Structures are given as C-alpha cells and as structure tokens.
Amino acid sequence: MRSKVVSLLKKPMTGIIISVFVGFIVGAIVLGAAGYNPIEAYGSMFGGMFRKPKYVSQIIINAIPIILTGLSVSFAFKTGLFNIGAEGQYIMGTVTAAMLGYYLSLPGIIHPAVILVAAFLVGGLFGALAGWLKARFGVHEVISTIMLNWIALYFNNFILSLPGVKKTGTQASNEVLETARLTFMGAWKKSDAGKDFIRNNPIWGDFMRTDVHWGVLISIIVVIVAWYFLNRTTKGFELRAVGFNQYAAEFAGINVKKNTIIAMFIAGGIAALAGAIHILGTNPFRISVLPITEGYGWDGISVSLIANNNPIGCILSGLLFSGLNYGGGSIQSDIGAPSEIIDIMIGSIVFCVALVSIFPMIADKIKRKGDAHAK
C-alpha cells in the first residue's frame, strides 16, 4: 500500500488533480463565506457547462485560442524560455488574418491555408525578435516580450487607423471573405435543410448551432506536431537540451544562441496561429480597436502552468479553463453569486500547480519512513 502511494505521488498528474480539487475547495469556502450555497453554485456552474450541447460546443470553441497560446508558452518553457509575449504574438496573428482575409482573394481551402502560414511566419518573426535580443544582447525574454505585447497592441490600432481599413461607422475592420473562413458547413447551416436539421435535432443540431469551425481539428494537429517535434526529432532534442542546461548543451556542440531564436520563432508562430484561427473561425471575423490586450496570451500562461507545461496537457487544461469561465457566468445569473469566484478558483489551481514539486518530496519522505520501519 505504501509503495502504491509513493508511486502515485511521484506522478505529475497526481499533483495537477490535487491542485484542481484544492481550487474547487477554495471556491466553496469563499462561496460559503459570502453567504452562498457551494453545492447550489457548483450545480449551476456545471449546468452552465453541460446542460445543453451548444454549451459544450461553445466551451470547445472558446478553448481553441487558449490551448494554442498555452502551447506556445509550454513550448518555450520546454526550451528554457518564458514566453510572456504570447499575447502580442496572438494579436499579430489576428491582424495578419484580418488583412489577408479581406484584401487577398484566393479560392476556398487555399485561402485560409495561406493565411495560417503567413500568420505563423509573422508571429514567428515577432517572437524571434525577442529570441534574437536575448541571444545577441542578453536581454531577458520576459522584459522584451512584455514590451512587444504593447507594440503589437498599438500596431493593431495603427493598422485600423489607415485609410479604408475600418468598416464605415465602426471601430473594426471589414469581415474576412467567405473563402477565408474556417466555419464548419457554414453554407449548409444557412440552407433550408441545415436549418431544419438544427431545429429538429436536439443533440447534434444544437451542438452545431454555434460557430463550431475547423480550428478545433487544426489546433489538435498543431499540439500533436509540437509534441512530436519536441520529443521525437533531433532539433527538438537540441531545443530541450538547451532548456535543460544551456552550458552542457553548448559544451556538447549545440548552438545555444541559434536555438534560442528558433525556439522563440516557433513559440511566436503557434501563438499567432491562435489569433488567426480565432479571426477566421468565429463571428464577427474581424479585428477592432483595442484599448487593452484581450487576454488570450495571459490565459495561455495559466493553461500552460495547469498542464505542467505538457503540450498534450494543454488541450485538457484549456478545456478546463474555458469550461470554468463559461460555466462561471451561470453562477451569477442563477444564484447571484459573483462570477469572479471562478478567477479565485483558477488562481488557486495555478498556485497549487506551482507547488506540485512538493508531492515527490512527500513521496520520498514516506518511502524513507517505510524503509526505516522495515529495518
């Protein structure tokens, strides 16, 4: 029994599960202290997540950008870098998608493919700039990427200030062309047959009532490719070696500076893909003037931490993060409790995830006690 407990505590997933559980307990305590019934509140929240198929669909849609920004942060972390700039890289992806989606005329399928490649390159170069500053001048990527976030925000607003870019009477750009959109069976859903299916099918019809789009599949493919690249390729090994110990990597003949730039290029490209997919896949298919950053990159940091910086884990943590935020609105509308309780829960989960290294220490202590009793 003792050996099973030790083995279980040493698994990273154990710490994450305990952290999520602690987050819910903290949320319950805060709800109770505020005079609300935690069971009723959580029932409302989970109902807001799973009561209807369209709720589940919307949670998946909302999770796509934060899964990819989380993957961006996770990828950089695996290579020894802390990519705070996923927010700015995301914005650069949205700007690229909005401009090429409207001004570039190409056939369907080819059009979004070209835009996604272009967004990856633009975001990659934006991220690589931070990598180059670190490799060339020793500027820490946390500082440079934070500054680049604001540059991206003002670049977004500058583009929208150019003549003819804004849609008349709005503070937003024109919607991307139909050929550029990633909507799933969009034309069919507007047809009489599609409308009848959605109206008469209580499960799949309701699920497709939202802006479900091909970005779901694309994001999963990107996560798998990133995981494979890091763990099954020579270049991925080099990047991880630099992240694990750059001095040992340099001693082994690995070009640390070059790999730093490459790592930030890939991380920036992934975050930009999140922005491009969001613009091409969800209504209103355009960018708008930003008074502040939208938060997808910041949420990606939390998603990455909850996933313990595991690329595959970003899918699950992104869905959890999206579900909690989406279901949190039901707490406020149903029982009047503040939806900010969800932020407290997420903060508690992230805080506990930061302490997951304590569980292997506890496991070692239990093992030593067991060995001592055996003697």
C-alpha positions as CSV (number, residue, x, y, z in Angstrom):
1,M,0.0,0.0,0.0
2,R,2.8,2.4,1.0
3,S,4.6,1.7,-2.3
4,K,1.5,2.5,-4.3
5,V,1.0,5.8,-2.5
6,V,4.7,6.7,-3.2
7,S,4.3,5.8,-6.8
8,L,1.1,7.8,-7.2
9,L,2.6,10.9,-5.5
10,K,5.5,10.9,-7.9
11,K,3.3,11.1,-11.0
12,P,2.9,14.7,-12.2
13,M,-0.8,14.1,-13.0
14,T,-1.4,13.4,-9.3
15,G,-0.3,16.9,-8.3
16,I,-2.4,18.5,-11.0
17,I,-5.6,16.6,-10.0
18,I,-5.0,17.5,-6.3
19,S,-4.5,21.2,-7.4
20,V,-7.8,21.2,-9.3
21,F,-9.5,19.7,-6.3
22,V,-8.0,22.3,-4.0
23,G,-9.2,25.0,-6.3
24,F,-12.7,23.8,-6.0
25,I,-12.4,23.6,-2.2
26,V,-11.1,27.2,-2.0
27,G,-14.0,28.3,-4.2
28,A,-16.5,26.5,-2.0
29,I,-15.0,28.2,1.1
30,V,-15.2,31.6,-0.5
31,L,-18.8,31.0,-1.6
32,G,-19.8,29.8,1.8
33,A,-18.1,32.8,3.5
34,A,-20.0,35.1,1.1
35,G,-23.3,33.5,2.1
36,Y,-24.0,31.3,-0.9
37,N,-24.6,27.6,-1.0
38,P,-21.4,26.0,-2.7
39,I,-23.4,22.9,-3.8
40,E,-26.0,25.0,-5.5
41,A,-23.4,27.3,-7.0
42,Y,-21.4,24.4,-8.4
43,G,-24.5,22.7,-9.7
44,S,-25.4,25.9,-11.5
45,M,-21.9,26.1,-12.9
46,F,-21.8,22.6,-14.2
47,G,-25.3,23.0,-15.6
48,G,-24.0,26.1,-17.5
49,M,-21.2,23.9,-18.9
50,F,-23.1,20.7,-19.8
51,R,-26.9,21.3,-19.7
52,K,-27.1,21.8,-23.5
53,P,-25.0,20.5,-26.4
54,K,-24.5,24.1,-27.6
55,Y,-22.8,25.0,-24.2
56,V,-20.3,22.2,-24.7
57,S,-19.7,23.4,-28.3
58,Q,-19.1,26.9,-27.1
59,I,-16.7,25.8,-24.5
60,I,-14.7,23.9,-27.1
61,I,-14.7,27.0,-29.4
62,N,-13.6,29.3,-26.6
63,A,-10.8,26.8,-25.6
64,I,-9.1,26.9,-29.1
65,P,-7.1,30.1,-28.7
66,I,-6.0,29.5,-25.1
67,I,-5.0,25.9,-26.0
68,L,-2.7,27.3,-28.6
69,T,-1.4,30.2,-26.6
70,G,-0.9,27.7,-23.7
71,L,1.0,25.5,-26.2
72,S,3.2,28.5,-27.2
73,V,4.1,29.2,-23.5
74,S,4.7,25.5,-22.9
75,F,6.9,25.1,-26.0
76,A,9.1,28.0,-25.0
77,F,9.3,26.8,-21.4
78,K,10.5,23.3,-22.6
79,T,13.4,25.1,-24.3
80,G,14.3,27.2,-21.2
81,L,12.4,30.3,-22.1
82,F,9.5,32.1,-20.5
83,N,7.3,33.5,-23.4
84,I,5.3,36.3,-21.8
85,G,4.7,37.6,-25.3
86,A,2.0,35.1,-26.4
87,E,-0.5,38.0,-26.1
88,G,1.4,40.2,-28.6
89,Q,2.1,37.3,-30.9
90,Y,-1.6,36.4,-30.8
91,I,-2.5,40.0,-31.8
92,M,-0.1,39.9,-34.7
93,G,-1.8,36.7,-35.9
94,T,-5.2,38.4,-35.7
95,V,-4.0,41.4,-37.7
96,T,-2.4,39.2,-40.4
97,A,-5.6,37.1,-40.7
98,A,-7.9,40.1,-40.9
99,M,-5.8,41.9,-43.5
100,L,-5.1,38.9,-45.8
101,G,-8.6,37.5,-45.2
102,Y,-10.2,40.7,-46.7
103,Y,-7.6,42.1,-49.1
104,L,-6.3,38.8,-50.5
105,S,-8.5,37.0,-53.0
106,L,-7.9,33.2,-53.3
107,P,-10.1,30.1,-53.7
108,G,-11.6,28.4,-50.7
109,I,-9.3,26.0,-48.7
110,I,-6.2,27.6,-50.3
111,H,-7.2,31.0,-48.9
112,P,-7.2,30.0,-45.1
113,A,-4.2,27.8,-45.6
114,V,-2.1,30.7,-47.0
115,I,-3.4,33.0,-44.2
116,L,-2.4,30.5,-41.5
117,V,1.1,30.0,-42.9
118,A,1.5,33.8,-43.2
119,A,0.3,34.3,-39.6
120,F,2.7,31.7,-38.3
121,L,5.6,33.4,-40.1
122,V,4.6,36.9,-38.9
123,G,4.1,35.7,-35.3
124,G,7.3,33.6,-35.5
125,L,9.4,36.6,-36.6
126,F,7.8,38.7,-33.8
127,G,8.8,36.0,-31.3
128,A,12.2,35.5,-32.9
129,L,12.9,39.2,-32.3
130,A,12.8,38.6,-28.6
131,G,15.0,35.5,-29.1
132,W,17.5,37.5,-31.0
133,L,17.6,40.2,-28.4
134,K,18.4,37.6,-25.8
135,A,21.0,35.8,-28.0
136,R,22.7,38.9,-29.2
137,F,22.5,41.3,-26.2
138,G,21.4,39.2,-23.3
139,V,18.0,41.0,-23.0
140,H,15.8,38.7,-20.9
141,E,12.8,37.4,-22.9
142,V,10.3,38.4,-20.1
143,I,11.2,42.0,-20.4
144,S,11.4,42.1,-24.2
145,T,8.1,40.1,-24.8
146,I,6.2,42.3,-22.3
147,M,7.3,45.4,-24.3
148,L,6.5,43.6,-27.6
149,N,2.9,42.9,-26.3
150,W,2.3,46.7,-26.2
151,I,3.9,47.2,-29.6
152,A,1.6,44.6,-31.1
153,L,-1.5,46.3,-29.5
154,Y,-0.6,49.7,-30.9
155,F,0.3,48.1,-34.2
156,N,-3.2,46.7,-34.3
157,N,-4.7,50.1,-33.7
158,F,-2.3,51.8,-36.2
159,I,-3.4,49.4,-38.9
160,L,-7.0,50.2,-38.2
161,S,-6.2,53.9,-38.4
162,L,-5.1,53.6,-42.0
163,P,-7.5,55.0,-44.7
164,G,-10.1,52.5,-45.8
165,V,-9.3,49.7,-43.3
166,K,-12.1,50.4,-40.9
167,K,-15.6,49.4,-41.9
168,T,-17.7,52.6,-42.2
169,G,-19.4,53.6,-39.0
170,T,-17.5,51.1,-36.8
171,Q,-14.2,50.8,-34.9
172,A,-13.4,47.5,-36.6
173,S,-12.1,46.2,-39.8
174,N,-14.1,44.6,-42.6
175,E,-15.1,40.9,-42.1
176,V,-12.8,38.4,-43.8
177,L,-14.1,37.0,-47.1
178,E,-16.2,33.8,-47.1
179,T,-13.4,32.0,-48.9
180,A,-11.1,32.7,-45.9
181,R,-13.3,31.4,-43.2
182,L,-12.9,28.1,-41.3
183,T,-16.6,27.7,-40.5
184,F,-17.8,24.1,-40.4
185,M,-20.5,23.6,-43.0
186,G,-21.4,27.3,-42.9
187,A,-23.3,27.4,-46.2
188,W,-25.2,24.2,-45.3
189,K,-26.3,25.6,-42.0
190,K,-27.8,28.6,-43.8
191,S,-29.7,26.4,-46.2
192,D,-33.3,25.2,-45.6
193,A,-32.0,21.6,-45.0
194,G,-29.5,22.8,-42.5
195,K,-31.9,25.0,-40.6
196,D,-34.4,22.1,-40.4
197,F,-31.6,19.8,-39.1
198,I,-30.6,22.3,-36.4
199,R,-34.2,23.0,-35.4
200,N,-35.3,19.3,-35.2
201,N,-32.1,17.6,-33.9
202,P,-31.9,18.2,-30.2
203,I,-28.3,17.0,-29.8
204,W,-26.2,17.5,-32.9
205,G,-28.4,20.2,-34.3
206,D,-27.9,22.2,-31.0
207,F,-24.2,21.4,-31.0
208,M,-23.8,22.9,-34.5
209,R,-25.9,26.0,-33.6
210,T,-22.7,27.7,-32.5
211,D,-19.6,28.9,-34.5
212,V,-18.0,25.5,-34.4
213,H,-15.2,25.5,-37.0
214,W,-12.3,23.6,-38.4
215,G,-10.0,25.3,-36.0
216,V,-10.8,22.6,-33.5
217,L,-9.1,20.0,-35.7
218,I,-6.3,22.3,-36.7
219,S,-5.4,23.1,-33.0
220,I,-5.3,19.4,-32.1
221,I,-3.0,18.8,-35.1
222,V,-0.7,21.7,-34.0
223,V,-0.5,20.3,-30.5
224,I,0.4,16.8,-31.7
225,V,3.0,18.2,-34.2
226,A,4.6,20.4,-31.5
227,W,4.8,17.4,-29.1
228,Y,6.3,15.2,-31.8
229,F,8.8,17.8,-32.8
230,L,10.0,18.3,-29.2
231,N,10.1,14.7,-28.3
232,R,10.9,12.7,-31.4
233,T,13.2,14.9,-33.6
234,T,16.8,15.8,-33.4
235,K,16.1,19.5,-33.5
236,G,13.6,19.1,-30.7
237,F,16.2,17.3,-28.6
238,E,18.6,20.2,-29.2
239,L,16.0,22.7,-28.0
240,R,15.1,20.7,-24.9
241,A,18.8,20.2,-24.2
242,V,19.3,24.0,-24.3
243,G,16.3,24.4,-21.9
244,F,17.6,21.8,-19.5
245,N,21.1,23.1,-19.3
246,Q,22.4,25.6,-21.8
247,Y,26.0,25.2,-20.6
248,A,26.0,21.5,-21.0
249,A,24.3,21.9,-24.4
250,E,27.0,24.4,-25.5
251,F,29.7,22.0,-24.3
252,A,28.1,19.3,-26.4
253,G,28.4,21.5,-29.5
254,I,24.8,22.8,-29.7
255,N,24.5,26.4,-30.9
256,V,22.6,27.9,-27.9
257,K,22.0,31.3,-29.5
258,K,20.7,29.9,-32.7
259,N,18.3,27.5,-30.9
260,T,17.1,30.3,-28.6
261,I,16.0,32.2,-31.7
262,I,14.4,29.1,-33.3
263,A,12.5,28.3,-30.1
264,M,11.0,31.8,-29.8
265,F,10.2,31.7,-33.6
266,I,8.2,28.5,-33.2
267,A,6.5,29.7,-29.9
268,G,5.6,33.0,-31.5
269,G,4.2,31.3,-34.6
270,I,2.0,29.0,-32.5
271,A,0.5,31.9,-30.6
272,A,-0.1,33.8,-33.9
273,L,-1.9,30.8,-35.2
274,A,-4.3,31.1,-32.2
275,G,-5.2,34.6,-33.3
276,A,-5.5,33.8,-37.0
277,I,-7.8,30.8,-36.3
278,H,-9.9,32.8,-34.0
279,I,-10.5,35.5,-36.6
280,L,-11.1,33.0,-39.4
281,G,-13.4,30.8,-37.4
282,T,-15.6,32.9,-35.2
283,N,-18.0,35.7,-35.7
284,P,-17.6,38.7,-36.3
285,F,-14.5,37.6,-38.4
286,R,-12.6,40.9,-37.9
287,I,-10.3,42.9,-35.6
288,S,-11.3,46.0,-33.7
289,V,-9.5,48.9,-31.9
290,L,-8.0,47.6,-28.7
291,P,-8.0,49.8,-25.6
292,I,-6.2,46.9,-23.7
293,T,-5.0,43.5,-24.6
294,E,-7.7,40.8,-25.0
295,G,-6.1,38.4,-22.5
296,Y,-5.8,35.2,-24.6
297,G,-2.0,35.2,-24.2
298,W,-2.2,35.8,-20.4
299,D,-4.8,33.0,-20.1
300,G,-2.4,30.8,-22.1
301,I,0.2,31.2,-19.3
302,S,-2.3,29.8,-16.8
303,V,-3.3,27.0,-19.2
304,S,0.4,26.0,-19.6
305,L,1.0,26.0,-15.9
306,I,-2.1,23.9,-15.2
307,A,-0.9,21.5,-17.8
308,N,2.6,21.3,-16.1
309,N,4.0,22.7,-19.4
310,N,3.0,19.5,-21.2
311,P,1.9,20.2,-24.8
312,I,-0.8,17.4,-24.8
313,G,-1.9,18.5,-21.4
314,C,-2.7,22.0,-22.8
315,I,-5.7,20.5,-24.5
316,L,-7.2,19.3,-21.3
317,S,-6.2,22.4,-19.2
318,G,-7.5,24.7,-22.0
319,L,-10.9,22.9,-21.9
320,L,-11.0,23.1,-18.1
321,F,-10.1,26.8,-18.2
322,S,-12.7,27.5,-20.9
323,G,-15.4,25.4,-19.1
324,L,-14.8,27.2,-15.8
325,N,-15.0,30.6,-17.3
326,Y,-18.1,29.8,-19.4
327,G,-19.9,28.0,-16.6
328,G,-19.0,30.7,-14.2
329,G,-21.5,33.1,-15.8
330,S,-24.3,30.7,-14.7
331,I,-23.3,31.2,-11.0
332,Q,-24.0,34.9,-11.3
333,S,-27.2,34.6,-13.4
334,D,-28.8,31.7,-11.4
335,I,-28.0,32.5,-7.8
336,G,-26.5,36.0,-7.9
337,A,-23.0,34.9,-6.7
338,P,-20.2,36.9,-8.3
339,S,-18.6,35.1,-11.3
340,E,-15.2,36.4,-10.0
341,I,-15.3,33.3,-7.9
342,I,-14.1,31.4,-11.0
343,D,-11.0,33.7,-11.1
344,I,-10.3,32.8,-7.4
345,M,-10.6,29.1,-8.3
346,I,-8.3,29.3,-11.3
347,G,-5.8,31.3,-9.2
348,S,-5.9,28.7,-6.5
349,I,-5.4,25.9,-9.0
350,V,-2.4,27.7,-10.6
351,F,-0.9,28.4,-7.2
352,C,-1.2,24.8,-6.2
353,V,0.2,23.6,-9.5
354,A,3.3,25.7,-8.8
355,L,3.7,23.6,-5.7
356,V,3.5,20.2,-7.4
357,S,7.2,19.5,-6.8
358,I,6.3,19.1,-3.1
359,F,4.5,15.8,-3.8
360,P,7.6,13.8,-4.9
361,M,9.3,15.2,-1.8
362,I,6.4,13.9,0.3
363,A,6.7,10.5,-1.5
364,D,10.4,10.3,-0.8
365,K,9.8,11.1,2.9
366,I,7.1,8.4,3.1
367,K,9.5,5.9,1.4
368,R,12.3,6.7,3.9
369,K,10.0,6.2,6.8
370,G,8.9,2.9,5.4
371,D,12.4,1.8,4.9
372,A,13.3,2.8,8.4
373,H,10.4,0.8,9.9
374,A,11.4,-2.2,7.8
375,K,14.8,-2.2,9.4
